[in-house]
Amino acid sequence: MLSFLLAFIPRAIVQGIPLLFGSTGEIITEKSGNLNLGIPGVMYVGGICGVIGSFFYERSVPSPSAMNPALAILIPMFCCLLGSLLMGLLYCFLTVTLRANQNVTGLAMTTFGVGFGNFFGGSLIKLVDSDVPSIALTATSSYFSKSLPFAKNLGGFGKLFLSYGFLAYVAVAIALAASYILNHTRVGLHLRAVGEGPNTADAAGINVTRYKYVATCVGCMIAGLGGLYYVMDYACGVWSNDAFGDRGWLAIALVIFTIWRPNVSVFASFLFGGLYILYLYIPSGMNHMEYQELYKMIPYIVTMVVLVATSMRRKRENQPPASLGLPYFREER
């Protein structure tokens, strides 16, 4: 049993980190009243932008050993954050400034993000003239996935808690920091006020448009890091088109499961990660191919159960922001 847990838990955590990035970013966005269903596309754009940056940096040096470790990390992270920021600005321009329908805009951005990633990913694959439809950035990936050197000497404790790349710890830190800011600071209070009642927040002197823009853009940048983590750490630097699966949608489901609480997302993302790969640990006597997709449905089924339970209890703190998905018309105040 212990050996099973030592093998299963680290893999579930690695699987859950992209979900943690995505759900934390979406929670911050939704707290401002914006419902961004474009998170899957944002994560895809964040991943491919990081790949583009690291691809050209690797090709600019004579050999992998000549790479600067700081640049190998900073260049893809900067490209990832920039691409995700532009997606956030596009979403805000359409939904906050132009007051377009948030559901339609989010779905359009998901389609756009996946197409953007596949186009540039396919272009990079053609540049390297690869025999397989993928590119490998193993040199850059080694810096992202490097764990603490003494983790292997600490046995089970080291494997469970210290055997991950730095972005895994960044994801946990961002989620905990977001929870603190939302619940214990004036900025968090203003942001929640904007999401609950923009008319009242505007009357109190809070700049509703600014908070919606900043929260959505920051949320997109955080979600974009989930795409970068998936490529550089989970996939070991290998990019192939349409490889993300439904992780972006799973991150959105995680927002509902955690009842809009970033600190709860830390544990819930690992739970969802474990449920997502549960089929790999089913006894070999069963037909995996037949039941694989059924096991992948478990996180969504759990989310629907939580949604039904919280709706029946009708506690205000367990409900989404009151103005979620609704455009704000200052003229009607």
Salt bridges, closest charged atoms under 4 A:
GLU196 OE1 - ARG316 NH2 2.60
ASP202 OD2 - ARG330 NE 2.55
ASP202 OD2 - ARG333 NE 3.53
GLU331 OE1 - ARG99 NH2 3.36
